[in-house]
Amino acid sequence: MLLSVVVCTHNKKNIQNLREAVDSLLNQSYREMEIVVVVDGNRELYEEVLNIYQSCKNLKVVDTGKNIGLSGARNAGAKVAEGDVVAFFDDDAFADKGWGENIMHIYQTSDAISVGGKILPVWLSGKPDYFPEELGWLVGITHEGFAGDEVTEVRNSFGPNMSFRIEVFDKVGYFDQRLGFGHRGTSYMQGEEADFTLRMRREMGRGVIYNPYAVVYHKIPQWKTKPAVLLRRSFYQGYSKALLQRFNPASGPLATEGSYLSEVLFRFIPRRMRRVLSKNAISEMKKLSLLIASVIGVGLGFGYGYLRR
C-alpha cells in the first residue's frame, strides 16, 4: 500500500523546519511512500523547495498560486496524491522513524478508514511553568484526557498526525475552507478536522482509529505559549465549535467536547486546586488560573458564535 504524506507550508522563514519535517519522512522505516509538499501562495518558497528536492523521485511540490489557507492547501495535496492512504503532516513537526509503519499497520490489518496517532511536544524555549497538560489542544499536541495508551476509536485526530483512505475523499469531499487557519494569516479559526470526520462518520459509519504508537513530534515556539495567544486561541476554539454545530446539526458534533468539559470541571480543576497546597503552589496556581481562563474563553467564543449565527 502506498502512503501519500501531504505537508503544507507557507512561510519562507520556516524553511529549516520544513526540511527537518521532510527529512524525517524520507527516513521512515516504511518505504512505500510519496511526499507531497504544498506551498500555499509563496512562489519564491515554491521555487526553493523545488530546487532542494529536485532529485527526490518520491517527492512532488505543488504551488497553489494564491494564498488559500491551510484547509485549501490540504485539499490541493489530497487531490494530487496517488497513494492508497493520504496522511497530513505539519511543516514544524517531525516523525518518529516507525511512524508510517505504525499508521499503515492499522490499515493493513483492519478495515479502518482513518488512522491518527500521538503528537508529543518539543518545547523550543522550555515548557512554561504556567502551562497545564490539559491544554495541549491549544498548541497542537495530544492533551491529557484525549485517549489512553491503547488503540481505540476517537472522533478525530489532529492536523500533524491524521490520515485517511483515499476513497474517503470520494465519499465525503474535502476539508471545509470556512474552517481552519485563514488565508490572511490572522484567523485562529479551527475545527476542520472534526467537521471532516463528522461528515465521514455520517456518510461511512466509522470514526478514526487512534494508534498511540504512531508518534509525531510537534515544535512549540515560545510565542505560541504566551497567555494572550493561548486565550485568543481558546476564544476561537469556542467560536469554531459554534460553527461546527451549525454545519453538522444532526451529528451530535459536540459530544466529545461535552465529555472533555466534564473532565475539566469535575476532575482536572479539582485536582489542580488540591495541588495548589503542594510545594509547587505558585506554579500550580498559574496552571489552575490559565486552565479556568481558557475554559471561560472557549465559553465566550461559543456564545459569540452562537449569537452571530
C-alpha positions as CSV (number, residue, x, y, z in Angstrom):
1,M,0.0,0.0,0.0
2,L,1.3,3.4,-1.0
3,L,1.2,6.1,1.7
4,S,1.0,9.7,0.5
5,V,2.0,12.4,3.1
6,V,0.8,15.9,2.5
7,V,3.0,18.7,4.1
8,C,1.6,22.2,3.8
9,T,3.9,25.2,4.1
10,H,3.6,29.0,3.6
11,N,6.3,31.0,5.3
12,K,9.8,31.1,3.9
13,K,11.2,31.7,7.4
14,N,10.1,28.2,8.2
15,I,12.2,26.5,5.6
16,Q,14.6,24.8,8.1
17,N,11.7,23.3,10.0
18,L,10.2,22.2,6.7
19,R,13.5,20.5,5.7
20,E,13.6,18.6,9.1
21,A,10.0,17.6,8.6
22,V,10.6,16.2,5.1
23,D,13.9,14.5,6.1
24,S,12.0,12.7,8.9
25,L,9.6,11.4,6.3
26,L,12.3,10.4,3.8
27,N,14.0,8.3,6.6
28,Q,10.9,6.3,7.5
29,S,11.1,2.5,8.0
30,Y,8.0,2.3,5.8
31,R,9.3,2.7,2.3
32,E,6.2,2.7,0.1
33,M,5.7,6.4,0.5
34,E,5.3,9.6,-1.6
35,I,5.6,13.1,-0.1
36,V,3.5,16.0,-1.4
37,V,4.8,19.4,-0.3
38,V,2.1,22.0,-0.9
39,V,3.4,25.6,-1.0
40,D,0.5,27.9,-0.2
41,G,0.8,31.2,-2.1
42,N,4.5,31.8,-2.0
43,R,6.2,31.5,-5.3
44,E,9.7,32.2,-4.0
45,L,9.4,29.4,-1.4
46,Y,7.9,27.0,-4.0
47,E,11.0,27.5,-6.3
48,E,13.3,27.0,-3.3
49,V,11.6,23.8,-2.2
50,L,11.6,22.6,-5.8
51,N,15.3,23.2,-6.1
52,I,16.1,21.4,-2.8
53,Y,14.2,18.2,-3.6
54,Q,14.6,18.1,-7.4
55,S,16.5,14.8,-7.1
56,C,13.8,13.1,-4.9
57,K,11.8,10.8,-7.1
58,N,9.1,10.1,-4.5
59,L,8.5,13.8,-3.7
60,K,6.3,16.3,-5.6
61,V,5.9,20.0,-5.0
62,V,2.6,21.8,-5.5
63,D,2.1,25.5,-5.9
64,T,-1.4,26.8,-5.0
65,G,-0.7,30.1,-6.8
66,K,-2.6,32.4,-4.4
67,N,-2.8,32.0,-0.7
68,I,-5.8,29.7,0.1
69,G,-5.3,28.8,3.7
70,L,-4.4,25.5,5.5
71,S,-7.7,23.7,4.6
72,G,-7.4,24.7,1.0
73,A,-3.7,23.6,0.8
74,R,-4.5,20.3,2.4
75,N,-7.2,19.8,-0.2
76,A,-4.8,20.6,-3.0
77,G,-2.4,18.0,-1.7
78,A,-5.1,15.3,-1.4
79,K,-6.2,15.9,-5.0
80,V,-2.8,15.1,-6.4
81,A,-1.9,12.3,-4.0
82,E,-1.6,8.9,-5.6
83,G,-1.5,6.7,-2.5
84,D,-4.0,4.3,-1.1
85,V,-3.8,6.3,2.1
86,V,-3.4,10.1,2.4
87,A,-1.8,11.4,5.6
88,F,-1.4,15.1,6.7
89,F,1.7,16.5,8.4
90,D,2.8,19.9,9.6
91,D,5.9,21.7,8.4
92,D,7.0,22.3,12.0
93,A,6.8,18.6,13.0
94,F,9.0,15.6,12.6
95,A,8.1,11.9,12.7
96,D,9.3,9.0,14.7
97,K,11.1,6.6,12.4
98,G,8.4,4.0,12.7
99,W,5.5,6.4,12.4
100,G,4.5,5.4,8.8
101,E,4.8,1.8,9.6
102,N,2.5,2.1,12.7
103,I,0.0,4.1,10.7
104,M,-0.1,1.6,7.8
105,H,-0.2,-1.4,10.1
106,I,-3.7,-0.5,11.2
107,Y,-4.9,-0.2,7.6
108,Q,-3.2,-3.5,6.6
109,T,-4.7,-5.4,9.5
110,S,-8.2,-3.9,9.7
111,D,-10.9,-2.2,7.7
112,A,-10.1,1.2,9.2
113,I,-10.8,4.2,7.0
114,S,-8.9,6.7,9.1
115,V,-5.9,6.5,11.5
116,G,-4.3,9.1,13.7
117,G,-1.5,9.0,16.2
118,K,0.0,10.7,19.2
119,I,1.6,14.2,19.0
120,L,4.3,14.9,21.5
121,P,5.7,18.4,22.2
122,V,9.2,19.8,21.6
123,W,9.3,23.0,23.7
124,L,11.7,25.2,21.8
125,S,12.2,27.6,24.8
126,G,11.3,25.2,27.5
127,K,7.8,24.4,28.8
128,P,6.4,27.4,30.7
129,D,5.7,26.7,34.3
130,Y,2.1,28.0,33.9
131,F,1.1,25.7,31.1
132,P,-1.2,22.8,32.2
133,E,-1.1,19.5,30.3
134,E,-4.9,19.6,29.9
135,L,-4.5,22.5,27.4
136,G,-2.3,20.6,24.9
137,W,-5.0,21.0,22.2
138,L,-4.3,24.8,22.2
139,V,-0.8,24.2,20.8
140,G,-1.4,21.1,18.6
141,I,-0.3,18.2,20.8
142,T,-2.1,15.3,22.4
143,H,-3.7,16.6,25.6
144,E,-4.3,14.8,28.8
145,G,-7.8,13.3,28.7
146,F,-7.8,12.7,24.9
147,A,-7.3,9.0,24.8
148,G,-5.4,6.2,26.6
149,D,-2.3,4.4,25.6
150,E,-4.0,1.7,23.6
151,V,-5.5,1.5,20.1
152,T,-9.1,2.9,20.2
153,E,-11.7,4.8,18.1
154,V,-12.0,8.6,18.5
155,R,-14.0,11.3,16.8
156,N,-11.0,13.0,15.2
157,S,-7.2,13.2,15.4
158,F,-5.3,16.4,14.8
159,G,-3.5,18.1,11.9
160,P,0.1,17.0,12.4
161,N,-0.9,13.3,12.6
162,M,-4.0,12.2,10.7
163,S,-4.7,10.0,7.7
164,F,-7.5,8.7,5.6
165,R,-8.0,6.0,2.9
166,I,-8.2,7.8,-0.5
167,E,-11.8,6.7,-1.0
168,V,-12.9,8.7,2.0
169,F,-12.4,11.9,-0.1
170,D,-14.6,10.4,-2.9
171,K,-17.4,9.8,-0.4
172,V,-17.1,12.8,1.9
173,G,-15.5,15.5,-0.2
174,Y,-12.7,17.7,1.2
175,F,-11.9,20.0,4.2
176,D,-14.3,22.9,4.6
177,Q,-12.3,26.1,3.8
178,R,-14.6,28.1,6.1
179,L,-12.8,26.4,8.9
180,G,-9.1,26.1,9.6
181,F,-6.4,28.8,9.8
182,G,-7.4,31.6,7.4
183,H,-5.6,32.5,4.3
184,R,-4.8,36.0,5.5
185,G,-2.7,34.6,8.4
186,T,-4.8,36.5,11.0
187,S,-7.6,34.0,11.7
188,Y,-7.5,31.4,14.5
189,M,-10.4,29.5,13.1
190,Q,-10.2,25.8,13.8
191,G,-12.4,22.7,13.6
192,E,-11.8,21.5,10.0
193,E,-10.6,18.1,11.2
194,A,-13.6,17.5,13.4
195,D,-16.0,18.7,10.7
196,F,-14.4,16.4,8.2
197,T,-14.6,13.3,10.4
198,L,-18.2,14.1,11.4
199,R,-19.1,14.0,7.8
200,M,-17.1,10.8,7.4
201,R,-19.0,9.1,10.2
202,R,-22.3,10.3,8.8
203,E,-21.5,9.0,5.3
204,M,-19.5,5.9,6.1
205,G,-20.5,5.0,9.6
206,R,-17.0,4.9,11.1
207,G,-14.6,7.2,13.0
208,V,-10.8,7.5,13.4
209,I,-8.7,4.7,14.9
210,Y,-6.2,6.3,17.3
211,N,-2.8,4.4,17.4
212,P,-0.6,5.9,20.2
213,Y,2.4,4.1,18.8
214,A,2.4,6.3,15.7
215,V,4.3,9.2,17.1
216,V,4.9,12.7,15.7
217,Y,6.8,15.4,17.5
218,H,5.5,19.0,17.2
219,K,7.7,22.0,17.8
220,I,6.2,24.6,20.1
221,P,7.9,28.1,19.8
222,Q,7.7,30.5,22.8
223,W,5.2,32.8,21.1
224,K,2.6,30.1,20.9
225,T,2.6,29.6,24.7
226,K,2.1,33.3,25.7
227,P,-1.0,33.6,27.8
228,A,-2.6,36.2,25.4
229,V,-2.1,33.9,22.4
230,L,-3.5,30.9,24.4
231,L,-6.6,32.8,25.5
232,R,-7.2,34.1,21.9
233,R,-7.0,30.5,20.7
234,S,-9.4,29.4,23.4
235,F,-11.9,32.0,22.2
236,Y,-11.6,30.9,18.6
237,Q,-11.9,27.3,19.7
238,G,-15.3,28.1,21.2
239,Y,-16.3,30.2,18.1
240,S,-15.2,27.3,15.8
241,K,-17.3,24.8,17.9
242,A,-20.4,27.0,17.3
243,L,-19.8,26.9,13.6
244,L,-19.2,23.1,13.8
245,Q,-22.6,22.7,15.5
246,R,-24.2,24.8,12.8
247,F,-22.6,22.9,9.9
248,N,-23.4,19.5,11.5
249,P,-26.7,19.9,13.5
250,A,-27.8,16.3,13.3
251,S,-24.4,14.7,14.1
252,G,-24.1,15.4,17.8
253,P,-20.9,17.3,17.0
254,L,-20.0,18.5,20.5
255,A,-20.4,15.2,22.4
256,T,-16.6,14.9,22.6
257,E,-16.2,18.5,23.9
258,G,-19.0,17.9,26.4
259,S,-17.2,14.8,27.8
260,Y,-13.9,16.7,27.9
261,L,-15.6,19.7,29.7
262,S,-17.0,17.4,32.3
263,E,-13.5,16.0,32.9
264,V,-12.1,19.6,33.2
265,L,-14.8,20.7,35.6
266,F,-15.0,17.6,37.8
267,R,-11.6,16.1,37.6
268,F,-8.8,18.4,36.3
269,I,-9.8,21.7,38.1
270,P,-10.4,20.0,41.5
271,R,-7.0,18.1,41.1
272,R,-5.3,21.4,40.3
273,M,-6.9,23.0,43.3
274,R,-5.5,20.2,45.5
275,R,-2.1,20.7,44.0
276,V,-2.1,24.3,45.0
277,L,-1.5,23.1,48.5
278,S,1.7,21.3,47.4
279,K,5.3,22.6,47.5
280,N,4.9,23.9,43.9
281,A,2.0,26.1,44.9
282,I,2.9,29.1,42.8
283,S,3.3,27.1,39.6
284,E,0.1,25.1,40.2
285,M,-1.8,28.3,40.9
286,K,-0.6,29.7,37.5
287,K,-1.7,26.5,35.8
288,L,-5.1,26.5,37.5
289,S,-5.7,30.1,36.6
290,L,-4.8,29.5,32.9
291,L,-7.0,26.4,32.8
292,I,-10.0,28.2,34.2
293,A,-9.4,31.3,32.0
294,S,-9.2,29.1,28.9
295,V,-12.5,27.3,29.7
296,I,-14.1,30.7,30.1
297,G,-12.5,31.9,26.8
298,V,-14.0,28.8,25.0
299,G,-17.4,29.6,26.5
300,L,-17.3,33.2,25.4
301,G,-16.2,32.2,21.9
302,F,-19.0,29.7,21.7
303,G,-21.6,32.2,22.9
304,Y,-20.4,34.8,20.4
305,G,-20.5,32.3,17.6
306,Y,-24.0,31.1,18.6
307,L,-25.4,34.6,18.7
308,R,-23.8,35.5,15.4
309,R,-25.2,32.6,13.6
